[in-house]
Amino acid sequence: MPIAVTCPKCLTRFSVSEKFAGKKGPCPKCKSEILVPELTDQVVVHAPPDVAPKDSKGRSILKPIKRREAKFGRALIGGSIGGVVGAILLAVGFRLTSGEAGVPILARVLVALLIAPPLVRFGYAITRDAELEPFVGRELWNRVLISSAVLALSWVVYVWAAPYAFDYDYASEMGLLGFGISLVVMLAFGAFAAMATFDLEFSGGLVISGVYVAASLVLALIAGVQLVTV
């Protein structure tokens, strides 16, 4: 077995035959006299014993644990599409039946709540960090419901906070400036909520919040709800 030697003067590393163990000789580079270590001075690193169960041929029967990757399954895609289509049909129904009275406040609240979960669930699937273990099962849906409730609550900014700040009786009386400021505040509010709920970057939370607000605005237009005075 070759013996590894390091010259203490020039730090050159080389190997010599074991027959030179314990003897002195010149360094092949700087010619300084060096002492070859004894065989007993060599450090031998042994691999840990393989105690894993094996089959009759001596092969390990253990399988490595593979990381489970959450993908876009049929249930997720179907549920998201079904939720959006249902919300659109509901908005069309409100437009056809509400008449001059407009869509009732309670109906608006229910729609804002119902469309949030499928949008939030789909948004989490496309924005989450693939390097992190995804939330699944009950924990996932608890977080989806919490984020959905907060996003629906963000409409309070438009319905009550903005009219109070700009001195209007109703939110629909606001101009484009007040409406735009309200949307920015809603987006930021929802983004921070989604970011905290799903451990996302702010950009990921903003995507979820933006998708929800955009869908809400589209449904409001379909239902004939006046959001701003032009």
Residue pairs with C-beta under 8 A, 6 or more apart in sequence:
1 18
1 39
1 42
2 15
2 16
2 17
2 18
3 15
3 16
3 17
3 18
3 20
3 21
3 36
3 37
3 39
3 42
4 13
4 15
4 42
5 13
5 14
5 15
5 16
5 34
5 36
5 37
6 12
6 13
7 13
7 14
7 27
7 29
7 30
7 32
7 34
8 32
8 34
9 27
9 30
9 32
9 34
10 27
10 29
10 30
10 32
12 27
12 28
12 29
12 30
14 28
16 25
16 36
18 39
20 36
21 36
21 37
21 38
21 39
22 35
22 36
22 37
22 38
23 35
23 36
24 33
24 34
24 35
24 36
25 33
25 34
25 36
26 32
26 33
26 34
27 33
27 34
50 60
52 60
52 61
52 62
53 60
53 61
53 62
54 60
54 61
55 61
67 133
69 130
70 125
70 128
70 134
70 136
72 125
76 121
76 122
76 125
79 118
79 121
80 118
80 119
80 121
80 122
82 118
83 114
83 115
83 117
83 118
83 119
84 115
84 118
84 119
84 215
86 114
87 111
87 114
87 115
87 215
87 219
88 219
88 222
90 111
90 114
90 219
91 111
91 219
91 220
91 222
91 223
92 222
92 223
94 103
94 107
94 111
94 223
94 224
95 103
95 222
95 223
95 224
98 104
98 223
98 224
102 224
102 225
102 226
103 223
103 224
103 225
108 220
108 225
109 152
111 219
111 223
112 152
112 155
112 216
113 148
113 149
113 152
115 212
115 215
115 216
115 219
116 147
116 148
116 149
116 151
116 152
116 212
117 144
117 145
117 148
119 208
119 211
119 212
119 215
120 144
120 147
120 148
120 151
120 194
120 208
120 212
121 140
121 144
122 211
123 194
123 207
123 208
123 211
123 212
124 135
124 140
124 143
124 144
124 194
124 198
124 200
124 208
126 207
127 198
127 200
127 203
127 204
127 205
127 207
127 208
128 134
128 198
128 200
128 204
129 199
129 200
129 201
129 204
132 199
134 140
135 143
135 198
143 197
143 198
146 197
147 193
147 194
147 197
147 198
147 208
150 189
150 190
150 193
150 194
150 197
151 190
151 193
151 194
151 208
151 209
151 212
151 213
154 186
154 189
154 190
154 193
154 209
154 213
155 186
155 216
157 182
157 185
157 186
157 189
158 171
158 179
158 182
158 183
158 186
158 227
159 171
160 171
161 182
161 185
162 168
162 171
162 174
162 178
162 179
162 181
162 182
162 185
163 169
163 170
163 171
163 173
163 174
165 178
166 174
166 178
168 174
168 178
171 182
171 227
172 226
172 227
172 228
172 229
173 229
174 182
174 228
174 229
175 228
175 229
175 230
176 228
176 230
179 227
179 228
183 213
186 209
186 213
187 206
187 209
187 210
187 213
188 209
189 209
190 205
190 208
190 209
190 212
190 213
191 202
191 205
191 206
191 208
191 209
191 210
192 202
192 205
193 205
193 209
194 200
194 204
194 205
194 208
194 209
195 201
195 202
195 204
195 205
196 205
198 204
198 205
198 208
200 208
217 227
220 227
221 227
